[in-house]
């Protein structure tokens, strides 16, 4: 469910994509923070395989991640100062992007039933 307050008027696909970026930014195995700007660099964006992929300990359905490959979504997130796609295949998430309440975390991030390791 989208947040009750969506001040930047992000659409559902933009909200889903930002939710995934926020979760990736929490994973120290793929993300690092620039101490000067507070931006979080995500080294490589995941590529869904089959019907799902893993983001940290969570499973995400591929259908919820189509925004990762959508130029229009990236242009909107960049224009609103929330994230930036990098030519190297990674991304930056700004402090504003990290703090933005999407209201979708529980809806698209599912507990993994795969064994860790």
C-alpha positions in Angstrom: 0.0 0.0 0.0 1.4 3.4 -0.9 2.2 5.8 2.0 -0.6 8.1 3.2 1.8 11.0 2.6 3.7 11.0 -0.7 4.9 14.6 -0.9 6.9 14.0 -4.2 3.9 12.2 -5.8 5.9 9.1 -6.8 3.9 6.5 -8.7 3.7 2.9 -7.5 6.6 1.7 -9.7 8.8 4.6 -8.5 7.9 3.7 -4.9 8.7 0.0 -5.4 12.1 0.9 -7.0 13.0 3.3 -4.3 12.0 0.6 -1.7 14.4 -1.8 -3.3 17.2 0.8 -3.4 16.7 1.6 0.3 17.0 -2.1 1.1 20.1 -2.5 -1.0 21.6 0.5 0.7 21.3 -1.3 4.0 23.4 -4.3 2.8 27.1 -3.7 3.6 28.1 -6.4 1.1 26.9 -4.2 -1.8 26.7 -0.7 -0.5 29.0 1.9 1.0 28.3 5.4 2.3 30.1 8.5 1.2 30.9 10.3 4.5 31.0 13.7 2.9 27.6 13.6 1.1 25.7 10.9 3.0 25.0 9.3 -0.4 25.0 5.5 -0.4 26.7 3.8 -3.4 25.3 0.5 -4.4 28.0 -1.3 -6.4 25.9 -3.5 -8.6 22.1 -3.6 -9.0 20.7 -7.1 -8.8 19.3 -8.8 -12.0 16.2 -10.8 -11.4 16.4 -14.4 -12.5 13.2 -16.4 -12.9 10.4 -15.0 -10.8 12.5 -13.7 -7.9 15.8 -12.5 -6.6 17.5 -11.8 -3.3 18.1 -8.5 -1.6 20.0 -9.2 1.6 17.9 -11.7 3.6 14.8 -10.9 1.7 13.2 -12.3 -1.5 11.7 -9.9 -4.0 9.4 -11.0 -6.8 10.7 -10.0 -10.2 7.4 -8.3 -11.0 8.1 -5.8 -8.2 11.5 -4.9 -9.6 10.7 -3.9 -13.2 11.6 -0.3 -12.3 15.3 -1.2 -11.9 15.4 -1.4 -15.8 13.0 1.4 -16.5 14.6 4.6 -17.8 11.5 6.7 -16.9 11.6 5.5 -13.3 15.3 6.4 -13.0 14.8 9.9 -14.6 12.0 10.6 -12.1 14.0 9.5 -9.1 17.0 11.5 -10.3 14.9 14.6 -11.0 13.4 14.4 -7.5 16.9 14.1 -5.9 16.3 10.6 -4.5 18.7 8.4 -6.5 21.0 8.3 -9.5 21.8 5.4 -11.9 25.5 5.2 -12.5 27.1 4.2 -15.8 29.1 1.5 -14.1 25.9 -0.4 -13.4 25.5 0.7 -9.8 23.5 3.5 -8.2 23.6 6.3 -5.6 20.8 6.8 -3.1 20.7 10.2 -1.5 19.9 10.8 2.2 16.5 12.1 1.0 16.0 8.9 -0.9 17.0 6.8 2.1 14.6 8.7 4.4 11.6 8.8 2.0 8.7 6.7 3.4 7.5 4.5 0.6 5.1 2.4 2.6 5.9 -0.7 0.6 8.7 -2.5 2.4 6.5 -5.2 4.0 4.6 -5.6 0.7 7.5 -6.4 -1.6 10.3 -7.7 0.7 9.5 -11.3 1.7 11.3 -13.5 4.2 13.6 -16.0 2.6 13.0 -19.7 2.9 16.4 -20.5 1.5 19.1 -21.6 3.9 21.8 -19.0 4.6 25.3 -19.7 3.7 
